[in-house]
Amino acid sequence: MEELKLDYYFQNTEEFRFKDVFNNCIYPWEVLNNINTYIKDFMKNENIQINKAEVGEFCSIKGNYFIDEGTKIQANVVIQGPVLIGKNVEIQSGALIRPGTIIGDNCSVGHGSEIKHSILQNKSKVASLAFVGDSMLGKSARIGSGVILANRRFDQKNIIVKKEDKIIDTNTDFFGSIIGDNTRLGANATAVPGTFIGAYTWILPTVQIRGFVPSEKRVFPTAEYKITENPKIELR
């Protein structure tokens, strides 16, 4: 069970701007369940709206939010509070930041990407056209273009975490992935709900990952192809 605890994935939480969200939590799903309460306590005032960012044209920023200095929000970004965004963050055009999201300092969210009820620790980066739902990224984690961190089962039942002979019910039907410090997912990789990936691990492009992947590993795709004859057909 040690491999499912927070400190297996995150060694730099003391540096995180919003580190108190981890207080009294042992397992990652406990932190995710604590996000909304933490944001409300941080703001102290349900109507607070603090925006020190440089904001581009045609952006929509609504609800309760805290956005710190040095942050740059490009055109056509939508931010739906409550959210907390730290210093020197770059949010590129067309991104969608949904409620319950906490983004630390020096992070970036790429063009057209969607972040929902997730934590991005300092220096983590999400490239273009990615989805990060109900997930946590460690310091300097990297999410490549087109990556999907799926957050709900097809049958909508609670997410179950399996580790060897242990089965844990997270008591929530929305739970994505835990991505350790300095871990990287290549373009178009997919993680099914309840995926845990340790620190300094690389998931190469197009891999579909699930379950538990230890720290300091490299995961390759093993796709097989079948080739058959094809008739000559003129395409219109």
Disulfide bonds with the S-S distance in Angstrom:
none
